[in-house]
């Protein structure tokens, strides 16, 4: 993997230098106010996990076999433009708030709300942040609170409020088709954490590059150094082969290598994991087959570097299928109803099965998950772009793996989102 990683970087730089440099985005700046945007996203979420085989709610300390929460969340993002001149300056700001509608103490721990010292869920939560930014040509430096989406450091937005990272990032698009990213982050706020540092992150240095070899073929490499936790490397290749106007094949490959370091605060981690998927699209239909393989002394580890840091094909609604030595297969079907006269309506179902897991009790662990999802996005009218999404997961693990990953359960979520562009 290491040879592939550096070969890709060399190829990307060599190919990129043969291209003309992009026109300077800073030269086109209209000003701090003129290029400003203000966006609001409202989200309502109902979530229920119903545990099976006599398992209680393990996090809430309850003998009831389920967790259930309902809440409303609001996410507001302001992005200024850049001042004019050789180096432009600007400011980004964000504000978040959530309100609990339902979810008692004995049913908590779906990750929607924090709990106080007595275990009672908060009725409302708010947090915010800001960052200053500077742009020279097509390179932007930003310092402050940020939403990050690197495969080796990614903030999670799977509940009501997102994780937020604090640090410095540089994104450069000086070479045509090549994007370079570097960053250093020193704290991470959890989705239910209102403080700036609630996940225990010491510091994380990250770097990455994405190059578009053609309009249908891209490659990404990335690496991170999370102090006293681990060092991680990542590679991705994605290629789409058009067949005709209605048919295409997509090939996707992802791989990670993670090795603990320093104080081993995340445990003694030694893992290599890769996934590959082939998707055939035929008009409104898409059929996907995927395979994922984990090797090493441990399974894949992440979290302190962001709950979204798992860019693998078999990372799905409940399980990531990342156990030690695990092998997993996925079959998936997607349907876009726009072809049948209902634009905005889509369906998805997938089944993933994993085995060969080295469970902590020395036996072979096994797990499987079946997911179903339907989503509708309003196409016109006063609530245009409002979406309604129903997600269902049925997860089962055998006795050997049940205690390692999580009890067998049914996971049901209903999500309503309404994005608004205010300016």
ChimeraX attribute file (.defattr): number of C-alpha atoms within 10 A of each C-alpha:
attribute: neighborCount
match mode: 1-to-1
recipient: residues
	/A:1	13
	/A:2	11
	/A:3	7
	/A:4	11
	/A:5	18
	/A:6	12
	/A:7	11
	/A:8	19
	/A:9	19
	/A:10	12
	/A:11	12
	/A:12	22
	/A:13	14
	/A:14	11
	/A:15	17
	/A:16	19
	/A:17	13
	/A:18	10
	/A:19	11
	/A:20	10
	/A:21	14
	/A:22	13
	/A:23	13
	/A:24	15
	/A:25	15
	/A:26	22
	/A:27	15
	/A:28	12
	/A:29	17
	/A:30	14
	/A:31	18
	/A:32	17
	/A:33	13
	/A:34	12
	/A:35	14
	/A:36	17
	/A:37	15
	/A:38	16
	/A:39	15
	/A:40	19
	/A:41	16
	/A:42	19
	/A:43	21
	/A:44	20
	/A:45	20
	/A:46	22
	/A:47	21
	/A:48	21
	/A:49	23
	/A:50	19
	/A:51	22
	/A:52	15
	/A:53	10
	/A:54	11
	/A:55	18
	/A:56	19
	/A:57	21
	/A:58	16
	/A:59	12
	/A:60	19
	/A:61	14
	/A:62	16
	/A:63	13
	/A:64	16
	/A:65	18
	/A:66	24
	/A:67	25
	/A:68	22
	/A:69	22
	/A:70	21
	/A:71	21
	/A:72	21
	/A:73	22
	/A:74	20
	/A:75	20
	/A:76	19
	/A:77	19
	/A:78	18
	/A:79	20
	/A:80	21
	/A:81	21
	/A:82	25
	/A:83	20
	/A:84	16
	/A:85	14
	/A:86	11
	/A:87	15
	/A:88	20
	/A:89	21
	/A:90	19
	/A:91	19
	/A:92	22
	/A:93	18
	/A:94	21
	/A:95	16
	/A:96	21
	/A:97	18
	/A:98	24
	/A:99	19
	/A:100	18
	/A:101	15
	/A:102	14
	/A:103	24
	/A:104	13
	/A:105	16
	/A:106	20
	/A:107	24
	/A:108	26
	/A:109	23
	/A:110	20
	/A:111	16
	/A:112	28
	/A:113	27
	/A:114	21
	/A:115	18
	/A:116	9
	/A:117	7
	/A:118	7
	/A:119	13
	/A:120	16
	/A:121	21
	/A:122	16
	/A:123	15
	/A:124	15
	/A:125	17
	/A:126	16
	/A:127	18
	/A:128	17
	/A:129	17
	/A:130	18
	/A:131	18
	/A:132	16
	/A:133	22
	/A:134	18
	/A:135	25
	/A:136	18
	/A:137	18
	/A:138	17
	/A:139	19
	/A:140	19
	/A:141	17
	/A:142	21
	/A:143	20
	/A:144	19
	/A:145	24
	/A:146	23
	/A:147	15
	/A:148	20
	/A:149	13
	/A:150	22
	/A:151	26
	/A:152	29
	/A:153	29
	/A:154	21
	/A:155	26
	/A:156	20
	/A:157	15
	/A:158	14
	/A:159	21
	/A:160	26
	/A:161	27
	/A:162	19
	/A:163	26
	/A:164	30
	/A:165	27
	/A:166	23
	/A:167	20
	/A:168	20
	/A:169	21
	/A:170	18
	/A:171	19
	/A:172	18
	/A:173	18
	/A:174	21
	/A:175	21
	/A:176	17
	/A:177	19
	/A:178	21
	/A:179	18
	/A:180	19
	/A:181	18
	/A:182	19
	/A:183	21
	/A:184	20
	/A:185	23
	/A:186	18
	/A:187	23
	/A:188	27
	/A:189	24
	/A:190	27
	/A:191	23
	/A:192	22
	/A:193	21
	/A:194	18
	/A:195	15
	/A:196	19
	/A:197	17
	/A:198	16
	/A:199	18
	/A:200	15
	/A:201	22
	/A:202	17
	/A:203	20
	/A:204	23
	/A:205	20
	/A:206	23
	/A:207	21
	/A:208	22
	/A:209	21
	/A:210	21
	/A:211	24
	/A:212	18
	/A:213	16
	/A:214	9
	/A:215	9
	/A:216	12
	/A:217	15
	/A:218	18
	/A:219	21
	/A:220	23
	/A:221	24
	/A:222	24
	/A:223	24
	/A:224	24
	/A:225	22
	/A:226	25
	/A:227	19
	/A:228	18
	/A:229	27
	/A:230	26
	/A:231	22
	/A:232	21
	/A:233	23
	/A:234	24
	/A:235	25
	/A:236	22
	/A:237	17
	/A:238	17
	/A:239	18
	/A:240	17
	/A:241	13
	/A:242	13
	/A:243	11
	/A:244	8
	/A:245	8
	/A:246	11
	/A:247	15
	/A:248	16
	/A:249	17
	/A:250	17
	/A:251	17
	/A:252	19
	/A:253	20
	/A:254	22
	/A:255	21
	/A:256	24
	/A:257	22
	/A:258	25
	/A:259	20
	/A:260	22
	/A:261	19
	/A:262	11
	/A:263	12
	/A:264	14
	/A:265	17
	/A:266	15
	/A:267	14
	/A:268	16
	/A:269	20
	/A:270	20
	/A:271	23
	/A:272	24
	/A:273	24
	/A:274	22
	/A:275	23
	/A:276	21
	/A:277	21
	/A:278	18
	/A:279	19
	/A:280	18
	/A:281	20
	/A:282	16
	/A:283	13
	/A:284	15
	/A:285	17
	/A:286	18
	/A:287	16
	/A:288	18
	/A:289	18
	/A:290	20
	/A:291	20
	/A:292	24
	/A:293	22
	/A:294	26
	/A:295	20
	/A:296	18
	/A:297	14
	/A:298	22
	/A:299	22
	/A:300	24
	/A:301	22
	/A:302	17
	/A:303	18
	/A:304	24
	/A:305	27
	/A:306	25
	/A:307	18
	/A:308	20
	/A:309	20
	/A:310	23
	/A:311	20
	/A:312	23
	/A:313	21
	/A:314	27
	/A:315	15
	/A:316	17
	/A:317	19
	/A:318	17
	/A:319	18
	/A:320	17
	/A:321	30
	/A:322	28
	/A:323	31
	/A:324	24
	/A:325	23
	/A:326	24
	/A:327	21
	/A:328	24
	/A:329	21
	/A:330	20
	/A:331	19
	/A:332	18
	/A:333	18
	/A:334	18
	/A:335	19
	/A:336	19
	/A:337	16
	/A:338	12
	/A:339	12
	/A:340	9
	/A:341	9
	/A:342	12
	/A:343	14
	/A:344	15
	/A:345	21
	/A:346	18
	/A:347	17
	/A:348	17
	/A:349	17
	/A:350	19
	/A:351	19
	/A:352	24
	/A:353	20
	/A:354	23
	/A:355	20
	/A:356	18
	/A:357	26
	/A:358	20
	/A:359	23
	/A:360	13
	/A:361	12
	/A:362	9
	/A:363	13
	/A:364	17
	/A:365	25
	/A:366	24
	/A:367	25
	/A:368	20
	/A:369	23
	/A:370	21
	/A:371	21
	/A:372	18
	/A:373	19
	/A:374	17
	/A:375	18
	/A:376	19
	/A:377	19
	/A:378	16
	/A:379	15
	/A:380	9
	/A:381	7
	/A:382	8
	/A:383	13
	/A:384	13
	/A:385	17
	/A:386	19
	/A:387	19
	/A:388	17
	/A:389	18
	/A:390	16
	/A:391	18
	/A:392	21
	/A:393	23
	/A:394	19
	/A:395	23
	/A:396	23
	/A:397	22
	/A:398	15
	/A:399	17
	/A:400	19
	/A:401	24
	/A:402	17
	/A:403	14
	/A:404	14
	/A:405	17
	/A:406	16
	/A:407	23
	/A:408	25
	/A:409	22
	/A:410	20
	/A:411	21
	/A:412	20
	/A:413	18
	/A:414	18
	/A:415	19
	/A:416	18
	/A:417	19
	/A:418	18
	/A:419	18
	/A:420	16
	/A:421	11
	/A:422	10
	/A:423	10
